[in-house]
Amino acid sequence: MSQPEELLDESLRAITERTVELANPGSGRAVAALRRLTARRRTPALPVVVVGEVSRGKSTLVNALVGQRVLPADRTVTTSTWTLIKHGPSLAGQATVQCGDGTIETVPVNTVAALGTYLAVDGQQQLEDLHGAGARCVSMVLEVPSPLLESGLQLIDTPGVGGLRATHRQATLTALAEADAVVFVIRPGEPISASERLFLAEASEQIGTCVVVQTHRDQTLKAKAALDADLASLTDRQQWCALLGDQERADRVVAYFRDVKGISVSSRNALLAQDEPPGPVRDTLLRSSGLQMLTEVLQHDVVAARRRVRQRTELQLVELVLRQTRDRTRETVALLSGDAEAARILEDRRATIGRWVAHGGDLWRRRYRAGCARIPDELQVIVDRRCAELNTDVGRQLAAMKPTEIEKAMKGVLGLPAQVFTELLTEVDTKIAAAAAGVRELLERDGLAQQAHQTDDDGVTFERLGDGTFTRASTNLSVEDLKHATLGGMAGVGIASSGALVLAHAGILPGALAAAAAAGTAGGAAGTGLAATAATIAAPIFWPFVVGAVAFVAIHQVSRVRARTREQARTVLATVREEIAGTALTRALDAAKEVGRMVEEDIEAGIRELHDEADRARRDLADATTLTPAARLARISDAEDLLARVEDLRAEAAALAGRI
């Protein structure tokens, strides 16, 4: 290392140490992330966290980058487990499992099939058979031979980030705190949700290097236009201001994403190329995949620039800590100075929040539950309509059908219960999101929405273990979860984000299914108008999770018989109707109840955090009024001195950032 580089490192180290010394206690999470980063300053490993909503193709992208199919990607959606992948001589995994009795066990996992048991929803039953009822995989560390990873690059595959459940988002944020760069995965035709944007705003304050990767470029002719539109939306100041309620923060996020690169890839083509021998076909697939460009960016912007990458991230965290310290110190000065307006605003805010928590939260809970209460009737309407369409589209046509036509039609309708179930879940999504949005309207009416955006989340859901894995430390939720819960976009709140385990344990979605049952529910029903309508309405976010996730036992039984007569066809149709009106509706109602409860808990926890924050501020104000004039002046002087030192240090950090 040259002398200028040594001086640069020494300057950064001094700035970081002074930042930690000055930090306000309210910046606990950012300070912890800063300390973790400095602790691995000299390590050769370069963790890159891969994030994005469920079904965006994260696991397939990781497989393509690694050069082999190791992570379950084409099966049911993976659970809320993160996976660290690093270079090794052969496939060798280590799963950290929380057993049914609460103990933690480390399990070797050395085959791709075994990985599915620990990482995919449809392996949950086998996981519980091995480790007890309620067992779950907390994390997976996987070694695999890969040229890309030989240089020290490590990939962290995470759950989806856009869901509303705190544990899901916190798992990804915690993985983010261990990373040097982030790859944010998007998909053409699926706009970046408000919840994802909130995550990106948090990520931009913690990670200095980001790459946006659009997957599935082979499935559309408009991939480039879609990528350009998504990148433009990430630099749209108006959108960020509306979401964050903070112009200064919006400007920082916009400035961050102006320098972010966007790359479009086809992970599928890249993996298909791996199956081909050297030659024109392989070359064409690789070229069309766009993966080489992404690999070059990772090699050049992350691996080759590892020192700069870490310095940028460290300065991002320094700025975050100093800014939080500045804001809280300014509030202290205002209170100590006897600012009547500040005191009045504080007291009014506390009174308003007090109304929100009074009477068990009746102010907001009634509105939320009223929105959810309409769900059963709405689902029943859908079921009645679909059953009537089944009669119209197929039942009345039987008399004119030949045996071969009957057989073909019956094969088509066997998949309808799964498709209608998906449509029902989509309706649950819409109604719960609308109910949560109603709470957000009340927050905005009472002037609390911006306060929710400004309150820092200091609760840590996951803690770091000595062996390099995560485990659940607490279930404390915070105001950050209130923001996610009231933004709508619930796509997968229970179904994708936390639903894999929570709903399975609630008995709503079984953990493992027979392959034949899965095939039966996923059977093609595109031959009927009803099937086409259901497939169009069904939200894509649910498909990876739902197909095969509910076993329609009666459908599986009738699928074994070749229905060629009208009598056999009527039996099949009656069974399909029963499964739609019975299994599909019952499971959807169970899901609505469970997911509705979880979102309500998140809202309640966030409001409680707002209340606690207001109480703390009020106590500070009360303490200030008991001080003697001399003591008050001394505290104001100390606070103003701290402000001056914080601003000086921010300027010093900004100057150093300009040299990196």
C-alpha positions in Angstrom: 0.0 0.0 0.0 1.4 3.4 -1.0 1.9 6.2 1.5 -1.0 8.3 0.3 -3.3 5.2 0.6 -2.0 4.6 4.2 -2.7 8.2 5.0 -6.2 7.9 3.6 -6.9 4.8 5.6 -5.6 6.5 8.8 -7.8 9.6 8.2 -10.9 7.4 7.7 -10.0 5.4 10.8 -9.7 8.6 12.9 -13.0 9.9 11.6 -14.8 6.7 12.4 -13.4 6.6 15.9 -14.5 10.1 16.6 -17.9 9.5 15.1 -18.5 6.6 17.5 -17.4 8.7 20.4 -19.9 11.5 19.5 -22.8 9.2 18.5 -26.2 9.8 20.2 -27.6 6.6 21.9 -30.4 6.8 19.4 -28.0 5.8 16.6 -27.4 2.3 18.1 -28.1 0.3 15.0 -26.0 2.5 12.6 -23.1 2.5 15.1 -23.3 -1.3 15.4 -23.1 -1.6 11.6 -20.1 0.8 11.6 -18.3 -1.2 14.2 -18.9 -4.5 12.3 -17.6 -3.0 9.1 -14.4 -1.7 10.8 -13.9 -5.1 12.4 -13.6 -6.8 9.0 -11.7 -4.0 7.4 -8.7 -6.3 6.6 -10.6 -9.5 5.8 -10.2 -10.7 2.1 -13.9 -11.7 1.9 -16.2 -9.4 -0.1 -19.9 -10.2 0.7 -22.4 -8.9 -1.8 -26.0 -9.2 -0.7 -28.6 -10.0 -3.4 -32.0 -8.4 -2.6 -35.4 -8.0 -4.2 -39.0 -9.0 -3.9 -40.1 -12.6 -4.0 -40.3 -14.0 -7.6 -37.9 -11.5 -9.1 -35.3 -14.3 -9.8 -32.7 -13.7 -7.1 -31.9 -17.4 -6.5 -31.7 -18.1 -10.3 -29.4 -15.1 -10.7 -27.2 -16.4 -8.0 -27.1 -19.8 -9.6 -26.1 -18.2 -12.9 -23.3 -16.1 -11.3 -22.0 -19.2 -9.5 -22.2 -21.2 -12.7 -24.3 -24.1 -11.5 -27.8 -24.8 -10.1 -27.3 -25.1 -6.4 -30.1 -23.0 -4.9 -33.7 -24.1 -5.2 -35.2 -21.7 -7.7 -37.8 -23.5 -9.7 -39.5 -25.1 -6.7 -41.9 -23.4 -4.3 -40.5 -20.1 -3.0 -37.7 -20.3 -0.5 -38.3 -19.6 3.2 -37.2 -16.5 5.2 -33.6 -17.8 5.2 -30.5 -16.1 3.9 -27.8 -18.1 2.3 -24.1 -17.2 2.2 -22.3 -18.7 -0.8 -18.5 -18.7 -1.0 -15.8 -20.5 -3.0 -14.7 -24.0 -2.0 -13.3 -27.1 -3.6 -16.6 -28.9 -3.7 -20.3 -28.5 -2.8 -20.4 -28.3 1.0 -23.1 -26.6 3.0 -23.7 -26.0 6.7 -27.3 -25.2 7.9 -28.0 -23.6 11.2 -31.3 -25.0 12.4 -33.5 -23.9 15.3 -35.0 -27.2 16.3 -38.5 -27.8 17.5 -37.3 -27.8 21.2 -35.6 -24.4 20.7 -32.0 -25.7 20.6 -29.7 -24.6 17.8 -28.1 -27.3 15.7 -25.5 -27.2 12.9 -26.2 -29.6 10.1 -23.9 -30.6 7.1 -25.8 -30.3 3.8 -23.7 -31.7 0.9 -26.2 -32.3 -1.9 -28.5 -30.1 -4.0 -31.5 -32.2 -3.0 -30.7 -31.7 0.7 -30.5 -27.9 0.1 -34.2 -28.0 -0.9 -35.1 -29.5 2.5 -33.6 -26.5 4.3 -34.3 -23.7 1.9 -37.6 -24.3 0.2 -41.1 -24.2 1.6 -42.0 -27.6 0.2 -39.1 -29.1 2.2 -40.6 -27.8 5.5 -42.3 -31.1 6.4 -39.1 -33.1 5.9 -37.2 -30.4 7.9 -39.7 -30.9 10.8 -39.4 -34.7 10.5 -35.7 -34.4 11.0 -35.6 -31.7 13.7 -39.0 -31.6 15.4 -42.3 -29.8 14.9 -41.8 -26.1 14.4 -38.1 -26.4 13.3 -36.8 -23.8 10.9 -33.6 -23.2 9.0 -32.1 -19.9 10.3 -29.2 -19.6 7.8 -27.1 -21.5 5.3 -23.4 -21.2 4.6 -22.5 -22.9 1.3 -19.2 -23.6 -0.4 -19.2 -24.2 -4.1 -16.4 -24.2 -6.7 -16.9 -21.0 -8.8 -14.4 -18.9 -10.8 -16.3 -15.7 -9.9 -16.0 -16.4 -6.1 -12.3 -17.4 -6.2 -11.3 -13.8 -5.7 -13.0 -13.6 -2.4 -16.4 -12.4 -3.6 -19.2 -13.9 -1.6 -23.0 -13.9 -2.5 -25.7 -13.6 0.1 -29.1 -14.7 -1.2 -31.9 -13.2 0.9 -35.7 -13.4 1.2 -37.9 -10.8 -0.5 -37.6 -7.3 0.9 -40.9 -5.8 -0.1 -43.1 -7.7 2.3 -44.5 -6.1 5.3 -43.4 -8.5 8.1 -40.7 -7.0 10.3 -38.8 -10.3 10.7 -38.5 -10.7 6.9 -37.2 -7.2 6.3 -34.9 -7.3 9.3 -33.3 -10.5 8.1 -32.4 -8.9 4.9 -31.3 -5.6 6.6 -29.1 -7.6 8.9 -27.5 -9.4 6.0 -27.0 -6.0 4.4 -25.1 -4.8 7.4 -22.5 -7.6 6.7 -22.1 -6.7 3.1 -19.8 -4.5 1.0 -22.1 -4.1 -1.9 -25.8 -4.8 -2.8 -27.3 -6.2 -6.0 -31.0 -5.1 -6.2 -33.0 -7.4 -8.5 -36.0 -6.2 -10.5 -38.1 -7.7 -13.2 -39.6 -6.2 -16.4 -43.2 -5.2 -16.0 -43.2 -5.3 -12.2 -42.8 -1.7 -10.8 -40.6 -1.2 -7.7 -43.1 -1.1 -4.8 -43.3 1.5 -2.1 -42.1 -1.0 0.5 -39.1 -1.9 -1.7 -38.3 1.8 -2.0 -38.3 2.2 1.7 -35.8 -0.6 1.9 -33.7 1.0 -0.8 -33.7 4.3 1.1 -32.4 2.4 4.2 -29.8 0.5 2.1 -28.5 3.7 0.5 -27.5 4.9 3.9 -25.6 1.8 4.8 -24.0 0.5 1.6 -21.7 2.6 -0.7 -21.9 0.4 -3.8 -25.2 -0.8 -5.5 -26.0 -2.5 -8.8 -29.5 -2.8 -10.2 -30.0 -6.0 -12.1 -33.1 -6.7 -14.2 -33.8 -10.4 -14.7 -35.9 -12.2 -17.3 -34.8 -10.1 -20.2 -35.5 -13.1 -22.5 -39.2 -12.9 -21.7 -39.9 -9.5 -23.1 -38.9 -7.4 -26.1 -39.1 -4.3 -24.0 -36.5 -5.2 -21.4 -34.3 -2.1 -22.0 -37.2 0.3 -21.9 -38.4 -1.2 -18.7 -34.9 -1.0 -17.1 -34.5 2.6 -18.2 -37.9 3.4 -16.7 -37.1 1.7 -13.4 -33.7 3.5 -13.1 -35.4 6.8 -13.9 -37.9 6.2 -11.2 -35.1 5.7 -8.7 -33.9 9.2 -9.4 -37.3 10.8 -9.4 -37.1 13.3 -6.6 -40.9 13.9 -6.5 -41.6 10.2 -5.9 -39.0 10.0 -3.1 -40.3 13.2 -1.4 -43.8 11.8 -1.4 -42.7 8.5 0.0 -40.2 9.7 2.6 -41.8 13.0 3.6 -38.3 14.4 4.0 -36.8 16.5 1.2 -33.2 16.4 2.5 -33.3 12.6 2.7 -35.0 12.4 -0.7 -32.1 14.5 -2.2 -29.5 12.1 -0.7 -31.3 9.0 -2.1 -31.6 10.6 -5.6 -27.9 11.5 -5.6 -27.0 8.0 -4.6 -29.0 6.3 -7.4 -27.7 8.7 -10.1 -24.4 6.8 -9.9 -25.9 3.3 -9.8 -25.5 1.1 -12.8 -28.3 -1.0 -14.3 -27.8 -4.3 -16.1 -30.3 -6.5 -17.9 -29.7 -10.3 -17.8 -31.3 -13.6 -18.6 -30.3 -16.0 -15.8 -32.1 -18.8 -17.6 -30.0 -18.4 -20.8 -26.8 -18.3 -18.7 -27.7 -21.5 -17.0 -28.8 -23.2 -20.3 -25.4 -22.2 -21.7 -23.7 -24.2 -18.9 -25.5 -27.3 -20.2 -24.1 -26.9 -23.7 -20.7 -28.0 -25.0 -18.4 -25.3 -26.3 -19.6 -24.0 -29.6 -22.0 -21.6 -31.3 -25.1 -22.5 -29.3 -23.3 -22.0 -26.0 -21.7 -18.7 -27.2 -25.1 -17.4 -28.4 -26.8 -18.2 -25.1 -24.1 -16.6 -23.1 -24.1 -13.5 -25.2 -27.8 -13.1 -25.0 -27.8 -13.7 -21.2 -25.9 -10.4 -20.5 -24.3 -12.1 -17.6 -20.8 -11.3 -18.8 -21.4 -7.6 -18.3 -22.7 -8.2 -14.8 -19.7 -10.3 -14.0 -17.3 -7.7 -15.3 -19.1 -5.0 -13.2 -18.7 -7.1 -10.1 -15.1 -7.8 -10.8 -14.2 -4.2 -11.7 -16.4 -2.2 -9.3 -16.4 -4.5 -6.3 -13.5 -7.0 -6.4 -10.8 -4.9 -8.0 -11.9 -1.8 -6.0 -12.5 -3.6 -2.7 -10.7 -1.0 -0.7 -12.6 1.9 -2.2 -15.9 -0.1 -1.9 -15.4 -0.5 1.9 -14.2 3.1 2.3 -17.4 4.4 0.6 -19.6 2.2 2.8 -17.8 3.3 6.0 -18.3 6.9 5.1 -22.0 6.3 4.3 -22.4 4.9 7.8 -20.3 7.7 9.4 -22.6 10.3 7.7 -25.7 8.5 8.9 -24.5 8.4 12.5 -23.4 12.0 12.5 -26.7 13.2 10.9 -28.8 11.3 13.5 -26.7 12.7 16.3 -27.1 16.2 14.9 -30.9 16.0 14.6 -31.3 14.7 18.1 -28.9 17.3 19.6 -30.8 20.1 17.9 -34.0 18.8 19.5 -32.3 18.9 22.9 -31.1 22.5 22.4 -34.6 23.5 21.4 -36.1 22.0 24.6 -33.4 23.3 26.9 -33.7 26.8 25.4 -37.3 26.9 26.5 -38.6 27.1 22.9 -42.3 27.4 23.6 -43.3 26.5 20.0 -41.2 23.3 20.2 -42.7 22.4 23.5 -46.2 23.0 22.2 -45.7 20.9 19.1 -44.2 18.1 21.3 -47.1 18.2 23.7 -49.7 18.2 20.8 -48.0 15.3 19.2 -48.0 13.3 22.4 -51.7 14.1 22.9 -52.5 13.0 19.4 -50.5 9.7 19.8 -52.2 9.2 23.1 -55.6 9.1 21.3 -54.1 6.4 19.0 -53.2 4.1 21.9 -56.2 4.9 24.1 -58.9 2.3 24.5 -56.8 -0.5 23.0 -56.2 1.5 19.8 -59.8 1.7 19.0 -59.3 4.9 16.9 -57.4 3.0 14.1 -58.3 -0.6 14.9 -62.0 -0.2 14.1 -61.2 1.1 10.6 -58.6 -1.6 9.9 -60.9 -4.4 11.1 -63.8 -3.0 9.2 -61.8 -3.2 6.0 -60.8 -6.8 6.8 -64.3 -7.8 7.8 -65.5 -7.5 4.2 -63.0 -10.2 3.0 -65.2 -13.3 3.6 -68.1 -11.9 1.6 -65.8 -10.8 -1.3 -64.2 -14.3 -1.4 -67.6 -16.0 -1.4 -68.6 -13.8 -4.4 -65.5 -14.9 -6.3 -66.1 -18.6 -5.5 -69.8 -18.4 -6.5 -68.9 -16.7 -9.8 -66.1 -19.2 -10.6 -68.4 -22.1 -9.9 -71.1 -20.6 -12.1 -68.6 -20.0 -14.9 -67.4 -23.6 -14.6 -71.0 -24.7 -15.2 -71.4 -22.4 -18.2 -68.0 -23.0 -19.8 -67.9 -26.8 -19.4 -70.9 -28.3 -17.7 -73.4 -27.3 -20.3 -71.2 -28.4 -23.2 -70.9 -32.0 -22.1 -73.8 -33.2 -24.0 -72.2 -32.2 -27.3 -68.7 -33.5 -26.5 -67.1 -36.7 -27.8 -65.1 -38.9 -25.3 -61.7 -37.5 -26.4 -63.1 -34.0 -26.0 -64.4 -34.8 -22.6 -61.1 -36.3 -21.5 -59.2 -33.2 -22.7 -61.7 -30.8 -21.0 -61.5 -32.7 -17.7 -57.7 -32.5 -17.6 -58.1 -28.8 -18.1 -60.4 -28.2 -15.2 -58.3 -30.1 -12.7 -56.0 -27.1 -12.2 -58.9 -24.7 -11.5 -59.0 -25.0 -7.6 -55.3 -24.0 -7.4 -55.9 -21.1 -9.8 -59.1 -19.9 -8.0 -57.2 -20.2 -4.7 -54.5 -17.9 -6.1 -57.2 -15.5 -7.1 -58.7 -15.6 -3.6 -55.3 -14.8 -2.1 -54.9 -11.9 -4.5 -58.2 -10.6 -3.2 -57.0 -11.0 0.3 -53.8 -9.1 -0.7 -55.9 -6.2 -2.1 -58.3 -5.9 0.8 -55.8 -6.1 3.6 -53.6 -3.6 1.8 -56.6 -1.3 1.5 -57.4 -1.7 5.2 -53.8 -0.9 6.1 -53.8 2.1 3.7 -56.9 3.3 5.6 -54.8 3.5 8.8 -52.1 5.4 6.9 -54.8 8.0 5.9 -55.6 8.5 9.6 -51.9 8.9 10.3 -51.6 11.6 7.7 -54.8 13.3 8.9 -53.4 13.5 12.4 -49.9 14.7 11.2 -48.1 11.5 12.3 -47.1 10.0 9.0 -44.0 12.2 8.7 -43.1 11.4 12.3 -43.2 7.7 11.5 -40.7 8.3 8.7 -38.4 10.3 10.9 -38.3 7.9 13.9 -35.3 5.6 13.8 -35.7 1.9 14.3 -33.3 0.8 17.1 -34.8 -2.6 17.7 -32.6 -5.4 16.4 -34.5 -8.5 15.4 -31.5 -10.6 14.7 -28.1 -10.7 16.3 -24.8 -12.0 15.1 -23.4 -15.3 16.4 -19.8 -16.2 16.8 -20.0 -18.9 14.1 -21.0 -16.4 11.5 -24.7 -17.2 11.5 -27.9 -15.3 12.5 -30.5 -16.4 15.0 -33.7 -14.8 16.2 -32.9 -12.5 19.1 -36.2 -10.9 19.7 -39.6 -10.1 18.1 -39.7 -6.4 19.0 -41.2 -4.5 16.1 -40.9 -0.8 15.5 -42.2 2.2 13.8 -40.3 1.1 10.7 -42.7 -1.8 10.4 -45.6 0.7 10.7 -44.4 2.4 7.6 -44.2 -0.9 5.7 -47.5 -2.2 7.0 -49.5 1.0 6.1 -48.0 1.4 2.6 -50.1 -1.3 1.1 -48.3 -3.4 -1.6 -48.8 -6.3 0.7 -47.9 -8.6 -2.1 -46.6 -11.5 -0.1 -47.0 -10.1 3.4 -48.1 -13.5 4.6 -47.8 -15.5 1.4 -44.2 -14.7 0.6 -42.6 -12.7 3.4 -43.5 -14.5 6.5 -46.2 -16.8 5.3 -44.0 -19.7 4.5 -43.4 -20.7 8.1 -46.1 -18.8 9.9 -48.9 -20.0 7.7 -47.5 -23.5 7.6 -47.4 -23.6 11.4 -50.9 -22.2 11.5 -52.1 -25.1 9.5 -53.0 -23.0 6.5 -50.3 -24.2 4.1 -48.8 -27.6 4.5 -45.0 -27.8 4.3 -44.5 -30.7 2.0 -46.6 -32.2 -0.8 -46.6 -35.2 -3.0 -45.3 -34.5 -6.5 -48.5 -35.9 -8.0 -50.6 -33.6 -6.0 -48.5 -30.6 -7.1 -48.8 -31.7 -10.7 -52.5 -32.1 -10.3 -53.0 -28.6 -9.0 -50.7 -27.1 -11.6 -52.3 -28.8 -14.5 -53.0 -26.8 -17.5 -56.6 -25.4 -17.6 -56.0 -22.9 -20.3 -58.6 -24.6 -22.5 -61.5 -22.9 -20.8 -62.5 -19.3 -20.5 -62.6 -19.6 -16.8 -59.1 -20.8 -16.6 -57.8 -18.1 -18.8 -59.6 -15.5 -16.7 -58.3 -16.9 -13.5 -54.7 -17.1 -14.8 -54.9 -13.5 -15.9 -56.2 -12.2 -12.6 -53.8 -14.2 -10.4 -51.0 -12.0 -9.1 -47.6 -13.4 -10.2 -46.2 -12.8 -6.8 -48.3 -15.7 -5.4 -47.6 -18.3 -8.1 -44.3 -19.6 -6.9 -45.6 -20.1 -3.5 -49.2 -21.3 -4.1 -48.7 -23.8 -6.9 -48.4 -27.1 -5.0 -48.7 -25.4 -1.6 -52.2 -26.6 -0.9 -53.0 -30.2 -1.5 -56.4 -30.6 -3.2 -56.7 -34.3 -2.2 -59.9 -35.0 -4.0 -58.5 -33.5 -7.2 -55.5 -35.8 -6.9 -57.8 -38.8 -6.5 -60.0 -38.1 -9.6 -57.0 -37.2 -11.7 -56.0 -40.9 -11.6 -59.1 -41.8 -13.6 -59.4 -41.0 -17.3 -62.8 -39.2 -17.5 -64.2 -40.0 -20.9 -67.9 -40.5 -20.2 -70.4 -37.7 -19.3 -71.0 -39.4 -15.9 -67.3 -39.4 -15.1 -67.1 -35.8 -16.3 -69.9 -34.8 -14.0 -68.1 -36.4 -11.1 -64.9 -34.5 -11.9 -66.9 -31.2 -12.2 -68.6 -31.8 -8.9 -65.3 -32.5 -7.3 -63.7 -29.4 -8.7 -66.6 -27.3 -7.5 -66.3 -28.8 -4.0 -62.6 -28.1 -3.9 -63.1 -24.5 -4.9 -66.0 -23.9 -2.5 -64.4 -26.0 0.2 -60.6 -26.4 0.4 -59.7 -23.2 -1.6 -62.2 -21.0 0.1 -61.4 -22.3 3.6 -57.6 -22.0 3.2 -58.0 -18.5 1.8 -60.1 -17.5 4.7 -57.6 -18.9 7.1 -54.8 -17.1 5.3 -56.8 -13.8 5.5 -57.3 -14.2 9.2 -53.6 -15.0 9.9 -52.2 -12.3 7.6 -54.7 -9.7 8.8 -53.6 -10.4 12.4 -49.9 -10.1 11.5 -50.3 -6.8 9.8 -52.4 -5.5 12.7 -49.6 -6.5 15.1 -47.1 -4.6 13.0 -49.2 -1.4 13.0 -49.8 -1.7 16.7 -46.1 -2.1 17.4 -45.2 0.9 15.3 -47.8 3.1 17.0 -46.5 2.0 20.4 -43.0 3.0 19.3 -44.3 6.5 18.3 -45.9 6.7 21.7 -42.8 5.7 23.6 -40.7 8.2 21.6 -43.2 11.0 22.5 -43.0 10.0 26.1 -39.2 10.1 26.1 -39.3 13.6 24.6 -41.8 14.7 27.2 -39.6 13.5 30.0 -36.7 15.3 28.5 -38.8 18.5 28.5 -39.9 17.9 32.1 -36.3 17.4 33.1 -35.3 20.6 31.4 -37.8 22.6 33.5 -36.3 21.4 36.8 -32.8 22.6 35.9 -31.4 25.8 37.4 -30.7 28.6 34.9 -27.0 27.9 35.3 -27.3 24.1 34.8 -29.6 24.7 31.8 -27.1 27.1 30.2 -24.3 24.6 30.8 -26.2 21.8 29.1 -27.1 24.1 26.1 -23.4 25.0 25.9 -22.4 21.3 25.9 -25.0 20.5 23.2 -24.0 23.4 21.0 -20.4 22.3 21.3 -21.4 18.8 20.3 -23.3 20.2 17.3 -20.2 22.2 16.2 -18.0 19.1 16.5 -20.5 17.0 14.6 -20.7 19.5 11.8 -16.9 19.8 11.6 -16.6 16.0 11.4 -19.3 15.8 8.7 -17.3 18.4 6.7 -14.1 16.4 7.2 -15.8 13.2 6.2 -17.3 14.8 3.0 -13.8 16.1 2.0 -12.4 12.7 2.5 -15.2 11.2 0.4 -14.2 13.5 -2.4 -10.8 11.9 -2.4 -12.0 8.3 -2.7 
